[in-house]
Amino acid sequence: METMRDSNKYIARGDCKPRPALVSLTLNITADLQSLFTWNTKQLFIFVAAEYKTPKNALNQVSLWDDIIPTKESAKFSIHTSNKYRFVDQGHNLRGKEFNLTLHWHVMPKTGKMFVDKIAMSGYRLPEEYR
């Protein structure tokens, strides 16, 4: 057995178990969430998730990046970063997979009920072949 760089091939340790695909992304995120701040807003919790379907699950969500926004002034931002958390599927279902990137936000109030919302950006597809 030979050592493979492709994460869906068998590894050379002799255990003959396929390794799950591991995806690394570069994220360019620009957002203006200042309108979510009111007199009652303590902070925002935001995260970007990759969302996709598999034969076994109608919805798979993998958190890629998150942050806490403590002030209205910092709620307008633009960042360039790689995924903070691993994008991996336990069932080896990522090759050629279509997926959405979804920005989720949780408005954490000083008092009262938390408000959540999201915006999905569709049209992404992973390659059939990896390095």
Secondary structure, 3 states (H helix, E strand, C coil): CCCCCCCCCECCCCCCCECCCEECCEEEEEEECHHHCCCCEEEEEEEEEEEECCCCCCCEEEEEEEEEECCCHHHEEEEEEECCCCEECCCCCCCCCEEEEEEEEEEEECCCCCEEEEEEEEEEECCCCCC
